Amino acid sequence: MLKRFRDFWQMLMTPPAKALIAIGATPDLVTLLGTIGVVAGALVFYPTGHLLIGTIVIACFVFSDMVDGLMSRLLEHSTKFGAFLDSSLDRIGDAAIFGGLALYFDGPGDYRMYVVVSLVCLASGSVTSYVRAKAESLGYQAKGGLAERTDRLVITLVSVGFAALLHWHWLMYAALWFVAVASTITVFQRLWTVWRQARAESDPTLPRP
């Protein structure tokens, strides 16, 4: 959904990536520090009702996910462990964001229904990523879908930020519902994609998807 903006963000993040390389930072270190920042922003500020500062902290560190990849390309040195670490820590960061929101709604947000919605966002997002990883480990392709990780993060963080800044809580509620539903649909889209590939593989007369 938001892939069209990727080139713009890469151009924007290239100077910071070069600066980090110049001081000797490694992509894996940036990945680790970025995840620590996201987790801290989500679990320190969201549960206490500080949605705006939490969102600002998370947004600042979430860009490290793009910076570490740029650093690897600039250094022309990417490793399997780096890809594994990046993907694994992404799951931790995502879980912290939606877990922090669940704690907010269970506490100062005082809206139990959105505890459930936040947990659905957490679970469906994790399953979306798992389906792709498992499919690729078996030789299938399961990218795409209605709401990929970047889409889920941007929609969630922007809506929470505006809810805190302008008291547009309706926007946050609508965004969480959208992310929950869209993530669930994405899971089934990816399952369907893999099923079609597996079916075509077992029957050579069928066209490959």
PyMOL commands that set and color helices and strands:
alter all, ss='L'
color gray80, all
select helices_A, chain A and resi 3-22+27-48+51-62+64-75+80-106+112-137+149-166+169-202
alter helices_A, ss='H'
color red, helices_A
deselect
rebuild
show_as cartoon
